[in-house]
């Protein structure tokens, strides 16, 4: 096993972040699925050695990870929050972080460029990060996680805020990394996203691992609940007209420059949405997010 | 040869430097970043004006009989270091205020500390940046002045008569630079705004001096000098240069205050420099 936790707990004062978690993450891609506040980020920060366990133990590559910086070089971490110097260019920022792995400056720059190329950002590598779109920022974060050639990738909500095309591209990349022999732990609160990368999932809720194994078993549960999608686009009215003709769309709501859609058939909906974004026939789609209400409902059902 | 090129990631075949040297990467990146800024180079140049004035003084004393009264003395070196106080302050504010605050604002600490870099290495790398610049305006010009004296005098008599001078310059500069650097880093870790940190540092320096000034004005007693950040540094410098104490405060008290300030700063850094901010 690449990651193993044994009765792992983490609390912040009176608040429990992670509660008596025992798990094992095998090589390949594993999805960490849970609503916001479930403990996904806490678990990832424990795995990357940024937090000390309050109780229990966690090992990565068979070694305790806390205060073990030698192991950090084997891990690539993509945090959920932005972590940039806006005045730096993409390549400067990635190269600076690669340099911390003991690589000389010239090699660090070359590795940064290769990683940026892998996430389709080579053309924008010399632009300042301040000028990057949300999707480009997500990709440059992925590049820094990948650049030093780690064996284990920890990706915290890597698809958050990406447009459908960038989302599809990133999912493809993550699958390629899994096929190339890397171990990837990727978190999300959207089942559809995780399902498109792997069938192996860990379900986390209120700091506890609720279920683990094959995604298809919880798939049916998810489908019983309507799925909400928030789309920020230039032509929201045209998109709404197109969606009205779709099967499974339950409701449409306009918000400030955005369209909020409830669908009973998320798979078909996302496929159609990606096709629309790629063709550009209904204007530019800037951002697609999904609130975790639907997943929350499933978790509530599971914990009953 | 296959016409299809491998598009996969190519592994780094070179050597990786051993663990424990990542602080040097942080320090080198910081030093390079500041040397690229024109306004900072201007500040460095201005901070060397007193050095050039002292060079002229030493030259005149060595070559013009009527300027013999300008002859260098150990006091001259101590006074030079005290004169540099104002530049130490400006450089500390310019360089130091953002060293950790900017990383906190950019949320970069969580990424740095997920790399093979310990918190101690991170702090040491940041400290090295500020220390290097402060020593560049204190220890470096003072040591060069000593060399200039030897060159213009054409002999080693002055240095031989005051063998303690080079160690005194070195120790004084280190005490001053270390106290200022560690305090500034601790303040920088307290906020996400470098401006606020700059104001906080200025407040610490000026308020402590003003407090001492008021108490001195009321009591006419210099034994309150332990309250002043800069008076404590002056007191220790006088001791190192084997000169009479400028204040009535016993030097162990001044030293104790400075050690206390450094200890408090280290404690703040230990609590604040974390990849994940834990609010408990």
Contacts between the chains, C-beta under 8 A, distances in Angstrom:
chain1	res1	chain2	res2	distance
A	12	B	278	5.5
A	12	B	279	6.7
A	12	B	280	5.2
A	13	B	279	7.5
A	13	B	280	3.4
A	45	B	110	7.8
A	45	B	275	7.3
A	45	B	276	5.3
A	48	B	114	4.7
A	49	B	114	7.3
A	50	B	110	6.4
A	50	B	113	5.8
A	50	B	114	6.1
A	50	B	274	7.7
A	50	B	275	3.9
A	50	B	276	5.0
A	51	B	276	5.5
A	51	B	278	7.6
A	67	B	118	7.7
A	69	B	19	6.0
A	69	B	115	7.9
A	69	B	116	4.4
A	69	B	117	6.5
A	69	B	118	5.5
A	70	B	19	5.5
A	70	B	116	6.4
A	72	B	114	6.3
A	72	B	115	5.7
A	72	B	116	4.6
A	72	B	117	7.7
A	73	B	16	7.4
A	73	B	115	7.5
A	73	B	116	4.6
A	75	B	114	7.0
A	77	B	111	7.2
A	77	B	114	4.1
A	79	B	107	7.7
A	79	B	110	5.5
A	79	B	111	6.6
A	79	B	114	7.9
A	81	B	107	5.4
A	81	B	110	7.7
A	82	B	107	6.3
A	83	B	106	6.3
A	83	B	107	4.1
A	83	B	108	5.2
A	83	B	110	6.2
A	83	B	111	4.8
A	84	B	106	5.9
A	84	B	107	7.7
A	84	B	108	7.5
A	85	B	102	7.6
A	85	B	106	5.2
A	85	B	108	6.9
A	86	B	106	7.7
A	96	B	25	8.0
A	96	B	29	5.9
A	97	B	111	6.3
A	97	B	112	7.7
A	97	B	115	6.4
A	99	B	25	4.7
A	99	B	29	7.4
A	100	B	22	5.0
A	100	B	25	5.6
A	100	B	26	7.8
A	100	B	112	6.8
A	100	B	115	4.0
A	100	B	116	6.5
A	100	B	117	5.1
A	101	B	16	6.5
A	101	B	115	6.2
A	101	B	116	5.9
A	102	B	16	3.7
A	102	B	17	4.0
A	102	B	18	7.1
A	102	B	19	7.2
A	102	B	21	6.9
A	102	B	22	7.2
A	102	B	116	6.9
A	103	B	12	6.2
A	103	B	14	7.0
A	103	B	16	6.1
A	104	B	14	6.8
A	104	B	17	7.8
A	107	B	12	6.2
A	107	B	14	5.4
A	111	B	12	6.1
A	114	B	9	6.7
A	114	B	10	6.8
A	115	B	9	7.8
A	118	B	9	6.5
A	144	B	111	6.9
A	146	B	9	7.5
A	148	B	12	7.5
A	149	B	9	6.2
A	149	B	11	5.4
A	149	B	12	6.1
A	180	B	8	6.4
A	180	B	9	7.3
